[in-house]
């Protein structure tokens, strides 16, 4: 098997276009086309259906693409391990977490990590979908549940809960609910129960909506919920870690909260010796410890006010 032809086939399958693959490989379209046809001839099969809109993999092409994709991930992992044999922390680190945690908690703290490791290149992938770490869709993950995939090193970082928050301006204008039944008089800002989110948050929203709340604003991530709360639109369902960076918002109905949500850090077993992983892991653990101390102080202050 000609490895160079496989490399070109993988680029074409990934791009879905000879032109785009050529741009990636710095080859002409005709050169890419010749290599793909030569591979098809050596395998005695057709790998692509050719359409005006581009190229579509045949069943045989899908099989080969699965194989080259797996090979590519393994090569990336081997390259990462070789690079991590150096003493310095540098290079790319792909981090995946939820939109809410990534935008509201992690991203604002990254300057401290870059200050310590200026040559680190972080690719922060924020989405609710759980990426496949063993298949190297990402290097390290911060997840709102314990990972179920095998061959992962995992560490529980903390636990969070979803609670109700509002801006002082909203409460001054609309009053503070004294009981959960009073929520029917207020606008609820939350994630749509049908949107991808942690189950504890979804259950809490469903329970609140049972109180005949007439006005709602649903957003597909907690960043949007927070911005709406800060704008004085209503009372929002938000994770409790936001109070450290947004201390002006007030918690309402202190007895109403979701079940506990565990937060885990996870990465593949094969990256155990990675200095980039170790740098990120230590940074997150230090920030979590500082966050816990600040949250305790804020909650103690709130209790004193009450």
C-alpha positions as CSV (number, residue, x, y, z in Angstrom):
1,X,0.0,0.0,0.0
2,X,1.4,3.4,-1.0
3,X,1.3,5.6,2.1
4,X,1.5,8.8,0.1
5,X,-1.6,7.9,-1.9
6,X,-3.5,7.1,1.4
7,X,-2.5,10.5,2.8
8,X,-3.9,12.2,-0.3
9,X,-7.0,10.1,-0.3
10,X,-7.6,11.0,3.4
11,X,-7.3,14.7,2.6
12,X,-9.7,14.4,-0.3
13,X,-12.2,12.4,1.8
14,X,-11.9,14.9,4.6
15,X,-12.4,18.0,2.4
16,X,-15.0,16.4,0.0
17,X,-13.2,18.2,-2.9
18,X,-10.1,17.7,-5.0
19,X,-9.5,21.5,-5.1
20,X,-9.7,22.0,-1.3
21,X,-7.6,18.9,-0.7
22,X,-5.0,20.3,-3.2
23,X,-4.9,23.6,-1.3
24,X,-4.3,21.7,1.9
25,X,-1.6,19.5,0.4
26,X,-0.1,22.2,-1.8
27,X,-0.7,20.1,-4.9
28,X,-2.5,20.9,-8.1
29,X,-6.0,19.5,-8.6
30,X,-4.8,17.3,-11.4
31,X,-2.0,15.8,-9.3
32,X,-4.5,15.0,-6.5
33,X,-6.9,13.4,-9.0
34,X,-4.2,11.2,-10.5
35,X,-3.2,9.9,-7.1
36,X,-6.8,9.1,-6.2
37,X,-7.4,7.3,-9.5
38,X,-4.1,5.3,-9.1
39,X,-5.3,4.3,-5.6
40,X,-8.7,3.2,-7.0
41,X,-6.9,1.2,-9.7
42,X,-4.6,-0.5,-7.2
43,X,-7.6,-1.5,-5.0
44,X,-9.7,-2.3,-8.1
45,X,-12.6,-0.3,-6.6
46,X,-14.3,3.1,-6.8
47,X,-13.8,5.2,-3.7
48,X,-15.7,8.3,-4.7
49,X,-19.0,9.2,-6.5
50,X,-18.2,12.3,-8.5
51,X,-21.0,14.9,-8.5
52,X,-21.1,18.6,-9.6
53,X,-21.3,19.5,-5.9
54,X,-18.2,17.6,-5.0
55,X,-17.1,14.1,-4.1
56,X,-19.1,11.6,-2.0
57,X,-17.5,8.5,-0.6
58,X,-18.7,5.1,-1.8
59,X,-19.2,2.3,0.7
60,X,-15.7,1.1,0.0
61,X,-14.4,4.6,0.4
62,X,-16.1,5.0,3.8
63,X,-14.3,1.8,4.9
64,X,-11.0,3.1,3.8
65,X,-11.7,6.6,5.3
66,X,-12.4,5.0,8.7
67,X,-9.0,3.3,8.5
68,X,-7.1,6.4,7.5
69,X,-8.9,8.5,10.1
70,X,-7.9,6.1,12.8
71,X,-4.3,6.0,11.5
72,X,-4.2,9.8,11.5
73,X,-5.4,10.0,15.1
74,X,-2.7,7.5,16.1
75,X,0.0,9.4,14.3
76,X,-1.2,12.6,16.0
77,X,-1.0,10.9,19.4
78,X,2.5,9.5,18.7
79,X,3.6,13.0,17.5
80,X,2.3,14.5,20.7
81,X,4.1,12.0,22.9
82,X,7.4,12.6,21.0
83,X,7.0,16.4,21.4
84,X,6.2,15.9,25.1
85,X,9.6,14.3,25.6
86,X,10.9,17.9,25.6
87,X,11.4,19.7,28.9
88,X,9.4,22.8,27.9
89,X,5.6,23.0,27.7
90,X,4.7,24.1,24.1
91,X,2.6,23.2,21.1
92,X,-1.1,22.6,20.6
93,X,-3.5,21.4,23.4
94,X,-7.1,20.7,22.4
95,X,-9.5,21.2,25.3
96,X,-13.2,20.4,25.1
97,X,-15.8,21.4,27.6
98,X,-19.4,22.8,27.7
99,X,-20.2,26.2,26.3
100,X,-21.2,27.5,29.8
101,X,-18.2,26.3,31.7
102,X,-15.8,27.1,28.9
103,X,-17.0,30.7,28.3
104,X,-18.0,31.7,31.9
105,X,-15.4,30.0,34.0
106,X,-12.4,28.5,32.0
107,X,-11.7,31.2,29.4
108,X,-11.5,34.1,31.8
109,X,-8.8,32.2,33.8
110,X,-6.6,31.2,30.8
111,X,-4.4,34.4,30.9
112,X,-2.7,32.9,34.0
113,X,-1.9,29.7,32.1
114,X,-0.5,31.6,29.1
115,X,1.5,33.8,31.4
116,X,3.3,30.7,32.7
117,X,3.5,28.9,29.4
118,X,3.5,31.5,26.6
119,X,4.3,29.0,23.9
120,X,1.2,26.9,24.5
121,X,-1.4,26.9,21.8
122,X,-4.8,26.0,23.2
123,X,-7.7,25.0,20.9
124,X,-10.7,25.5,23.1
125,X,-13.7,23.5,21.7
126,X,-17.0,24.5,23.4
127,X,-20.0,22.3,22.7
128,X,-22.4,20.1,24.6
129,X,-21.5,17.1,22.5
130,X,-19.2,14.6,24.3
131,X,-16.1,14.3,22.1
132,X,-14.3,11.0,21.7
133,X,-11.0,11.4,23.6
134,X,-9.6,7.9,22.8
135,X,-10.1,8.7,19.1
136,X,-8.3,12.0,19.7
137,X,-11.1,14.4,18.9
138,X,-9.6,16.3,21.8
139,X,-6.7,15.9,24.2
140,X,-8.4,16.8,27.5
141,X,-11.9,17.3,28.6
142,X,-13.7,19.0,31.4
143,X,-17.1,17.3,31.7
144,X,-20.2,17.7,33.8
145,X,-20.4,14.0,34.5
146,X,-18.1,11.1,35.0
147,X,-16.7,9.9,31.6
148,X,-17.9,6.4,30.6
149,X,-15.3,5.8,28.0
150,X,-12.6,3.2,28.7
151,X,-8.8,4.0,28.8
152,X,-9.3,7.5,30.3
153,X,-7.6,9.0,33.3
154,X,-10.2,10.9,35.2
155,X,-10.2,13.2,38.2
156,X,-13.2,14.8,40.0
157,X,-12.6,18.5,40.2
158,X,-15.7,19.8,42.1
159,X,-19.4,19.6,42.2
160,X,-21.8,22.4,41.1
161,X,-25.5,23.0,41.3
162,X,-28.0,25.1,39.2
163,X,-29.6,27.9,41.2
164,X,-31.8,30.9,40.6
165,X,-30.3,34.3,40.1
166,X,-31.4,37.8,39.2
167,X,-29.9,41.3,38.9
168,X,-30.5,43.8,41.7
169,X,-32.2,46.1,39.2
170,X,-34.7,43.4,38.2
171,X,-35.6,42.6,41.8
172,X,-35.9,46.3,42.7
173,X,-38.4,46.7,39.9
174,X,-40.3,43.4,40.2
175,X,-39.9,42.3,43.7
176,X,-38.2,39.2,45.1
177,X,-40.1,35.9,45.1
178,X,-40.7,34.5,48.6
179,X,-41.9,31.1,47.6
180,X,-41.5,28.9,44.5
181,X,-45.2,29.6,43.7
182,X,-44.3,33.3,43.3
183,X,-42.2,32.4,40.2
184,X,-45.5,32.4,38.3
185,X,-45.3,36.3,38.6
186,X,-41.8,36.5,37.1
187,X,-40.1,35.8,33.8
188,X,-37.9,32.6,33.9
189,X,-34.7,32.6,31.8
190,X,-33.3,29.1,31.3
191,X,-32.1,26.6,28.8
192,X,-34.8,25.0,26.7
193,X,-35.6,21.6,28.3
194,X,-35.2,20.0,24.9
195,X,-31.7,21.5,24.4
196,X,-28.5,19.5,25.2
197,X,-27.6,20.2,28.8
198,X,-26.8,18.4,32.1
199,X,-29.8,16.4,33.2
200,X,-29.9,18.0,36.7
201,X,-30.4,21.4,35.1
202,X,-33.1,20.1,32.7
203,X,-35.0,18.5,35.6
204,X,-34.9,21.7,37.6
205,X,-36.2,23.7,34.6
206,X,-39.0,21.2,34.1
207,X,-40.0,21.5,37.8
208,X,-40.1,25.3,37.6
209,X,-42.2,25.3,34.5
210,X,-44.8,23.3,36.3
211,X,-45.7,26.4,38.4
212,X,-47.6,28.0,35.5
213,X,-44.9,30.5,34.6
214,X,-46.4,32.7,31.9
215,X,-43.3,34.5,30.6
216,X,-40.1,32.7,29.7
217,X,-36.9,33.2,27.7
218,X,-35.1,30.1,26.6
219,X,-31.5,30.1,25.4
220,X,-29.4,27.2,24.2
221,X,-26.4,27.9,26.6
222,X,-25.7,29.4,30.0
223,X,-23.7,32.3,28.6
224,X,-26.9,33.6,27.0
225,X,-28.9,33.0,30.1
226,X,-26.3,35.0,32.2
227,X,-26.3,37.9,29.7
228,X,-30.1,38.1,29.9
229,X,-30.0,38.0,33.7
230,X,-27.4,40.8,33.8
231,X,-29.7,42.8,31.4
232,X,-32.5,42.6,34.0
233,X,-34.8,40.4,31.9
234,X,-35.8,38.0,34.6
235,X,-34.8,35.3,37.0
236,X,-32.3,32.8,35.5
237,X,-31.3,29.2,36.1
238,X,-27.5,29.3,36.3
239,X,-24.6,27.2,37.6
240,X,-23.4,28.4,41.0
241,X,-19.8,28.9,39.8
242,X,-20.8,32.2,38.2
243,X,-21.1,34.1,41.5
244,X,-17.3,34.5,41.8
245,X,-16.9,36.5,38.6
246,X,-20.4,38.2,38.7
247,X,-20.9,38.9,42.4
248,X,-23.5,41.6,41.9
249,X,-26.2,39.2,40.8
250,X,-28.4,37.9,43.7
251,X,-29.5,34.4,44.5
252,X,-33.2,34.1,45.0
253,X,-35.2,31.2,46.6
254,X,-32.2,29.8,48.3
255,X,-33.9,26.5,49.0
256,X,-34.4,25.9,45.2
257,X,-31.5,24.2,43.5
258,X,-30.7,21.3,41.3
259,X,-29.2,18.0,42.2
260,X,-25.4,18.0,42.5
261,X,-23.5,17.9,39.2
262,X,-19.9,16.4,39.3
263,X,-17.2,18.1,37.2
264,X,-14.5,15.8,35.9
265,X,-11.2,16.3,34.1
266,X,-10.4,13.5,31.7
267,X,-7.7,12.6,29.2
268,X,-6.5,9.5,27.4
269,X,-4.2,7.0,29.2
270,X,-1.7,7.3,26.4
271,X,-1.2,11.0,27.3
272,X,-0.4,10.2,30.9
273,X,3.2,11.5,30.5
274,X,2.2,14.6,28.4
275,X,3.7,17.8,29.9
276,X,1.0,19.9,28.3
277,X,-1.7,17.8,29.9
278,X,0.1,18.0,33.2
279,X,0.4,21.8,32.9
280,X,-3.3,22.2,32.1
281,X,-4.4,19.7,34.8
282,X,-2.3,21.4,37.5
283,X,-3.6,24.9,36.4
284,X,-7.2,23.8,36.6
285,X,-6.8,22.2,40.0
286,X,-5.2,25.3,41.4
287,X,-7.9,27.5,40.0
288,X,-10.6,25.1,41.3
289,X,-9.1,25.3,44.8
290,X,-9.0,29.1,44.6
291,X,-12.6,29.1,43.3
292,X,-13.8,27.0,46.2
293,X,-12.2,29.3,48.8
294,X,-13.7,32.4,47.1
295,X,-17.2,30.7,46.8
296,X,-17.1,29.8,50.5
297,X,-16.3,33.4,51.4
298,X,-19.1,34.8,49.2
299,X,-21.6,32.3,50.5
300,X,-20.7,33.1,54.1
301,X,-21.1,36.8,53.3
302,X,-24.5,36.2,51.8
303,X,-25.6,34.2,54.8
304,X,-24.5,37.1,57.1
305,X,-26.5,39.6,55.1
306,X,-29.6,37.3,55.4
